Amino acid sequence: MESGLSSLLSVSIDFETSHLFFPHIIHWLLGGLFALILVFNVVPFLVAVRRGEKTLPILGESMDKFRFFGTLALIAAYFYLMSVVGNLFPYTGYGFLFVSMPFLLLMSLMYMHTRTTRKVITAAINALVAPTLAWFILAKLFQITLP
């Protein structure tokens, strides 16, 4: 009887695969939520498109090509330059800091419909303060390595 009780209370951990326990749970939860989104949002929308009540938002609408391709170019340049600048100052997070400032300013200016002095100054202050604050909290306070 004692061997049955001790085997019930003993725990064995496979350390080579134990770190995969929670990611598997998260993957299944995300897959389930994706399926629910498909069932409750996408399928009724496609049925309404088939009946002619709605149209697909991609087809037939004008596209702001400057902002679309500008965003893609800025994001590609951001990740590339973050690595380049980060290699100049290894393990300091300056790559993140020095590249995020112009990236944020250029993105703000690109999506600003009317440029007034006040809006441009606000965007410039935001481009300086937000990355600096994020860099300070992540790199200095929590000692997380940034590129």
Summary of the structure (lengths in Angstrom):
residues: 147
radius of gyration: 24.9
end to end distance: 58.2
largest distance: 82.1
contacts: 321
relative contact order: 0.07
helix: 74%
strand: 0%
